[in-house]
Amino acid sequence: MTAAATGVLTLAAAPAGAFSQSFGSGSYHASKDFVPTSGTIRIGGKGCTGGAARSFYVQLVRTHNSTKVFSSYSYGADGRGHTDPRGIGVDTGSSYYLRWYGRDNGGHSASAPCAGAYTV
């Protein structure tokens, strides 16, 4: 069975110090908080096929004031992981979380059967 058929998404093993979280169906997800162990990170995500979402993007948010720090490029919801190539400077003493947004071809909120977000 495919990830879309089972509603389960498995992210590849994250490198030491990296963060990853998988989600079920939905057009928006917020991860649990994490504290980066490196001063520069990159973010990425996955979106499963089979829903209305045709693309997705991920945001990095500072937890203590809900400030958006960075938004990734938009990527196809094709079941593969996509990592934004740009490095993001972060404070290793601060807590952050990731937001995942699914979009349809018109840029409107749209659901994917499963999703995931991660740092590298």
N, C-alpha and C positions, 0 to 999 in steps of 0.2 A: 504494500500500500504506500501511496505517496504521503508526504506531509499534509497536503491539502485534503486528502481523503480521510486521514485520521484526525486532523485538527491538532496535530502535535508537531512542534518545530524543535529540532535539536541543533543547537549552535555548536560549532567545533570547539574543542577545548581551548580556553582562553589562555594566553601567555601569563606567566607569573605576574601578579600585580594588576592584571586586567580585570574588567568587570563585564558580566553578561547576564541577561535575563530574558527568558522566553515568556510570551503572552498568548492567550487564547484569542478568540474572535473579537474584533472591534475596530473602530476607526481612530481611537486615541488610547494610548497607554502611558502610564508613568511608572518608571522603575522604582525600586527601593533605593534608599540613599547609599552612597559609597564615598570613600575618601581615596583619592588617587595616591599612588605611591611614587609617581613620577611627575615632574613639573611640566611635562609636555605629553599630551595624549592625542589620540585620534578617535573619532566616534564612527559608528556604523550601525547597520541593521539589516533585517530581512523582512520581507512580506510575502506570504504564501499566495499562490494563484488560486482562483476559484471563487473569489468574492468580487465586489464592485470596485475595490481599490485597484488601480492600475499602476500607482506609484506611491512612494512614501518618502518621508524625510524624518530626521532625528534631530532633536535639540538637546544641548547640554545646559542645565539650569543649576545655579548655585542655590542650595537648600535654604540657607538662613534668611534670604530676602526674596526668594523666587525670581531672581534676576536671570534672564536668558543670557547665556554667555556666548553661545555659538549655535548656528543652524547648519546642518549638512546640506549638500546638494540633494536634489530629488533623484530617486532611483526607481527603476522598474520593480513592481511587486511580482517577481519571477521565481521566488523560492530560494534565491541565492543571496549570500551575504555581500553587502556593498559597503566598503569603508571609504569615508571621505579622506582624500589624500592630504588635507591641510592639517598641520599640527596646531594644537590649542594649548596656550599657556594656562596652567591652573595652579592653585595654591594647594600644596600637599597637606596642609592642616585644615582645609575646608571640606565640607560635605557637599556633594553634588547628586543630581539624579538626571535620568534621561527621559525625554518625552518622545513618543513615536506617534506620527500622524499619517493616516492613510488618505489618499486622494483619488478621485476618479479622473477621467480625461479632461473634464471641465475645471478641475482644481477644487472641487467641492469635497467635503468630508465623505469618506467611503470606507467601508469595512473590508478587512482581509480575514480569512478564516484563522490565521495564526500569524504571529509577528515576533520579532526579537530585536533587542538593542544591545550594543556592546561598546567597550573601549579597547583600544590596543595601544 
